[in-house]
Each structure stands twice: as C-alpha cells, then as structure tokens.
Amino acid sequence: MSVDDLLLEHAAVTERIWFQHVLAVLYRRLGDVNLRFIYLLAIEHFARHAGHGDILDEQISHPVPPTADASEQP
C-alpha cells in the first residue's frame, strides 16, 4: 500500500469518525432527526471544505509576492 493510499484511507476514517461524533452530539441535543437533516448536515460540511479549496486555489493561482525578506521576520 502506498503512502497516498494510506493518507486517503486515514482521511476517510477520520471523516467518518467526525461525522459519527457530530451526529451523536446532535442526537443528544435534538433527539431523533430525519434523513433530510442528515443530508443537509453533510452538504453543509462538504460546502465548507469546498470553500476552503476555493481559497487555496485562488492563493496558488495568484500568489502575493513577499513584502519583506523572510529572514527578517520574527
């Protein structure tokens, strides 16, 4: 198994554990929730990460040149 495969597997497991935790917390607070609520929660989570991806893409596509020498910064 390659390092990339291991990282992908770890990310998938971490995501599943996080989502199970969120659902458990919501269940304790809200009681029973319907499937529509769970779908909306998953869509919101996906959209949040997609927004982070957009920011990274913008930063990579249009890098800002450094204003000072990196060695002079604290």
Secondary structure as UniProt FT lines:
FT   HELIX           3..30
FT   HELIX           35..61
FT   HELIX           70..72
//
